[in-house]
Amino acid sequence: MLALPAYGHRAVLDAVLPHLAAGQTVLFSGHLSFAALYLAQRLAERGLHLPMVVWGTTVTTGRRTGPTAVRMNIRAKVDVAGLPAGEGGLALSRTLFGDRFVPRDDLIAIALSNVNPQNHMAIALCNLTRMERGEAWAQNENITDAVGRLIEALDAERLAIAASFGATVRTVREHFHLSFHIPEAPLGEMARAMVAKGDRTLAPATLETRYVLEDVPFGLVPTVLLGRLAGIPTPLHDSGIALLSALYGRDLASANDILPALGLAGITKDEYAHACAEELPRAWER
């Protein structure tokens, strides 16, 4: 089971690759940037094919509240898929962590189920100076109506991509409802409902945060890739990547060390969708 930020996936996968053996299952909690497809390719070079289980996000969220204290939340629903599709990922996930998993078709559905990258980008962009100055600020109190509208506009791009692939995914409102147990409403209202329940989670107090360094290269960039394959414009995702790259003074997209290794040059939408469902690691090679 891999439970680590996406910028550590390739290094860890390369390290464990020689030790994986027949009879094992690899579980990604959660899955980003088609890391399972990368592992499938590398294993195929060894003549080995292992079932993989991918989650759209983690079962729990947590935040340190003091030197010896952590506040934890358990999600009511988590999306799950297998590679190859239908490889028992649902049954294994429920055996390990209870009846909270919702089956999705394949890796593409899982990639488009993760709302954290779009949400974190909107929060970071709209509160960047707080992060840069190291302020102690509450995240939900600063998901204002305007920030909520930006998140929902980003969500519309993600949902359009999912629809083009025939993938069933939740809206961001449904995600907040199921993750944080509050009624569905415009996102600014939902954030205020979380605050009213006492959820005053502290947001990042540094620019060195996974909200940007993980979610831009390993979350937003793959979403844009899927949009291009599907012919769906993603102007807000593209702009966010460009703006944050300018703010950080570096090309954040280039930090993704998984996508370049997949050999995507010239691949079509249908070929990519087929590989993500059937684990054909070399299907698109010309």
Order of alpha helices (4+ residues) and beta strands (2+ residues): alpha-beta-alpha-beta-beta-beta-beta-alpha-beta-alpha-alpha-alpha-alpha-alpha-alpha-alpha-alpha-alpha-alpha
